[in-house]
Amino acid sequence: MWTDGACKGNPGVGGWGALLRSGAHERELFGGEPATTNNRMELMAVIQGLGALTRRSSVDLHIDSTYVMKGVQTWMAGWKRNGWRTAAKAPVKNEDLWRALDAAVAGHEVRWTWVKGHAGDPGNERADALANLGVDQVRASGRV
């Protein structure tokens, strides 16, 4: 799985994309929101990608967001221990999506792989294009 988020303005109109591949099968997902941030779209891409799986799966997840990677691998355990507060006792930004991601990951074995964005990784490039389709879809709907 490859996921990516996009935002035109930050905040601004945003989109998310996910490319799911299993053997010869591929599925592309995308969507967007009229007023959001890049971080929210990066989170939404992973949530939607994992949410599309119909059974417990082993997932190689490729992502170019250090925010999401650090959140899952480093920060989330402390946030949960602290009642979704940061070490500085402030509310966690995007808590709603972090909780949704925590639930989405719980049903699967996920191996996280960071990839450099816009560096030629075909899966990442496609996820980026899908995220931009999400932006286009929102703009075309007139919800902006």
ZAMARKE-781712 format. One line per field, with one value per residue (C-alpha): x, y, z; residue in one letter; residue number from 1. Coordinates in steps of 0.02 Angstrom, whole numbers, m for minus. Layout:
X = X	... .
Y = Y	... .
Z = Z	... .
resn = A	... .
resi = NUM	... .
***
This chain:
X = 0	56	m32	m14	m100	m106	m162	m177	m145	m115	m252	m345	m431	m352	m352	m292	m246	m209	m145	m176	m87	m96	m18	m94	m240	m240	m365	m355	m444	m454	m558	m543	m606	m637	m548	m410	m223	m88	m63	m248	m245	m90	m180	m341	m250	m187	m354	m449	m323	m325	m514	m537	m463	m599	m502	m353	m201	m13	23	183	135	240	220	314	247	369	226	122	273	334	157	127	299	353	221	56	97	135	m19	m129	m43	m70	m254	m219	m112	64	214	179	1	m77	m215	m149	m181	m290	m338	m494	m390	m252	m385	m459	m286	m251	m412	m375	m199	m259	m340	m185	0	75	257	293	415	460	489	550	408	423	578	519	445	304	182	213	195	27	m34	15	m82	m233	m223	m225	m377	m459	m420	m490	m648	m680	m650	m766	m903	m909	m884	m731 .
Y = 0	176	329	516	678	845	1018	1174	1304	1241	1252	1241	1118	948	772	600	449	266	133	m45	m187	m374	m482	m431	m341	m153	m35	153	263	451	588	761	899	1084	1153	1046	1029	923	826	782	721	614	534	512	423	288	273	253	132	17	38	m30	m199	m328	m447	m446	m418	m405	m235	m157	27	153	333	496	581	587	663	504	388	475	486	299	237	363	482	385	271	423	516	369	352	539	539	606	748	793	791	978	932	1012	923	816	901	797	683	623	556	486	386	327	276	184	85	53	m12	m126	m248	m276	m316	m156	m134	52	107	289	340	508	601	657	552	427	287	230	187	352	449	364	396	579	587	509	637	775	693	711	898	910	818	940	1090	1020	990	1174	1137	1251 .
Z = 0	m40	32	12	54	m35	14	m94	38	214	270	108	m7	17	m50	m2	m107	m78	m196	m138	m226	m195	m329	m494	m412	m386	m308	m309	m182	m165	m86	m16	95	61	215	288	313	233	396	405	225	257	404	307	165	283	374	211	138	289	304	128	177	201	314	431	322	323	246	181	196	101	156	130	288	433	535	519	539	698	764	748	793	926	992	997	1144	1253	1194	1240	1409	1440	1391	1216	1282	1226	1342	1365	1422	1267	1170	1027	860	744	889	797	653	764	859	693	632	794	769	584	619	761	640	534	538	466	416	393	258	231	51	m10	m93	m274	m297	m427	m321	m438	m297	m208	m371	m404	m226	m249	m413	m327	m185	m316	m397	m226	m230	m407	m355	m212	m325	m459	m331	m287	m101	m95 .
resn = M	W	T	D	G	A	C	K	G	N	P	G	V	G	G	W	G	A	L	L	R	S	G	A	H	E	R	E	L	F	G	G	E	P	A	T	T	N	N	R	M	E	L	M	A	V	I	Q	G	L	G	A	L	T	R	R	S	S	V	D	L	H	I	D	S	T	Y	V	M	K	G	V	Q	T	W	M	A	G	W	K	R	N	G	W	R	T	A	A	K	A	P	V	K	N	E	D	L	W	R	A	L	D	A	A	V	A	G	H	E	V	R	W	T	W	V	K	G	H	A	G	D	P	G	N	E	R	A	D	A	L	A	N	L	G	V	D	Q	V	R	A	S	G	R	V .
resi = 1	2	3	4	5	6	7	8	9	10	11	12	13	14	15	16	17	18	19	20	21	22	23	24	25	26	27	28	29	30	31	32	33	34	35	36	37	38	39	40	41	42	43	44	45	46	47	48	49	50	51	52	53	54	55	56	57	58	59	60	61	62	63	64	65	66	67	68	69	70	71	72	73	74	75	76	77	78	79	80	81	82	83	84	85	86	87	88	89	90	91	92	93	94	95	96	97	98	99	100	101	102	103	104	105	106	107	108	109	110	111	112	113	114	115	116	117	118	119	120	121	122	123	124	125	126	127	128	129	130	131	132	133	134	135	136	137	138	139	140	141	142	143	144 .
***
